[in-house]
Amino acid sequence: MTASKLATLVIMAVLGVAAVRDLTRLGGAAPWRNMDDFADFYCAGAALDDRASPYTYEPLHRCEHRINTGDTFRARLFRENPAVAVPAPQPAYDFAPFMLLARLPVGTARLTGAIAILSSVALCAIALAGMGIPIELALAALALSTAYVELNTGQLVPFALLALVLCGFGLSRRRDWIAGVFAALTAIEPTAGVPVVAAMLLFVPRGRAAALITILLLALAAAALVGPAHLLAYFTSVLPAHSASELHFPFQYSLTYALAYLGFSPGIARLAGILSYLALLVAGLAIAPRTCASVGKRELLVFLPALCAVIAGPFLHQEELCFALPASLTLAVVARGTAKTVASCALCILAVPWLAVWGMKQLFLACLLVCTAILLRLGVQFRISLSLLFLIAGVIYALELHPPHLPMPAGSLSRVYASDQLAQDAWRDYTEERSTRDPLWFLIKLPTWTALLATLGVAARCSRTLQPISARI
């Protein structure tokens, strides 16, 4: 072993020990203690189990106030704001497992959810390794951006991400009918599901039947759970109301939020967000086949449309950004020259949960650890790697000198809402009271936006410049 490799191993070991030490000091802020959104899904499942609507103010409001107890931020939010309710804006078929979990004690249900989330992330890394991504690289990219973020929020996104990765795995093995099933299952999160299913139907003839049958089964399950009328209302009322409920919410990454922050009217901001989602969907579908053929990676047929689904759009949270990682990882491994360097740096930036680390100093060293691991594994030039690490460390340190602050409703949400109103009405009032003009909430998203666009640029360049390996898709 050379002296430089030994020094690198020692530095990584020291950084790893220090990062683990800081993570053990999270205490009450540990992600498994929060799982903020889990209660919303649990209560939606309980509502369906009682043959009530999972989308209306009641019984969601009453259940969430019963479940959210303790000393977490979400528990304090509910104690101090008796009228607040957090929507669960998922398709009805997503709530079927929660109907079963709702019959368990909350603690047992939360533990089950936590195990399922972490298992899904681990399976994603294993499946990515089966497609030629070094497993240590996949784990480094997923550790904070996905495992930490999704566990902290208790989200459903990891299950849709696993479906996306398994769809890609099926394509890479030419098991198209399996890929079709998993393509449809990405509709657990419709934002990613729409472009993935579109890619499957357009480019993979042998997977179409499986995708269509699975979609039909999901639709029938949703109709059976909430009834045809409520299923229609989900598309005509719930989704539009939810999209409008976070127009100025600073946790948004969407183009709609960016334009609203910059002073555009709500109507223009929302329209631009919707149009950007459609335009990027078309762009992803346009470049995916050529990039796939050029680099010989059939999984990019679905990974690239999924990447495009989380650039701009009308509604986007930090939790959904992990849908960009399969494409980012694949491009960072297969690209060459400048494109590889750009893709590797973009992957490094996407591996950092910027909003989370801003308010959690204990994540600082962990971020540097995963970025160092990514850059070393991808063989990025030393000077570029060191410059990027110093840049990331400097930006995080500068942000931590000005911790995140938002106006607190302070009990002002004492309005009265009808039981049959959508939960989004109460949520909209809450998010408006927490909106801010602090420029740091806008600036902190610039690294992620830049990395997403850079990754798309690398994909477009690969589709134009590399010689096709095979015309057979």
Secondary structure, DSSP 8 states (H G I E B T S, - for coil): --HHHHHHHHHHHHHHHHHHHHHTT-GGG-HHHH-TTHHHHHHHHHHHHTT--SSBHHHHHHHHHHH--SSSHHHHHHHH-TT------S-GGGGHHHHHHTTS-HHHHHHHHHHHHHHHHHHHHHHHHTTT--HHHHHHHHIIIIIIHHHHHT-SHHHHHHHHHHHHHHHHTT-HHHHHHHHHHGGGSHHHHHHHHHHHHHH-HHHHHHHHHHHHHHHHHHHHHH-HHHHHHIIIIIHHHHHHHTTT-TTB-SHHHHHHHTT--HHHHHHHHHHHHHHHHHHHHHHHHHHHHHHT-TTHHHHHHHHHHTSS-S--BGGGGGGGHHHHHHHHHH--HHHHHHHHHHHHHHTS-HHHHHT-GGGHHHHHHHHHHHHHHTT--HHHHHHHHHHHHHHHHHHHTS-------TT-------TTSBHHHHHHHHHHHT----THHHHTTHHHHHHHHHHHHHHHHHHHHS--S-S--
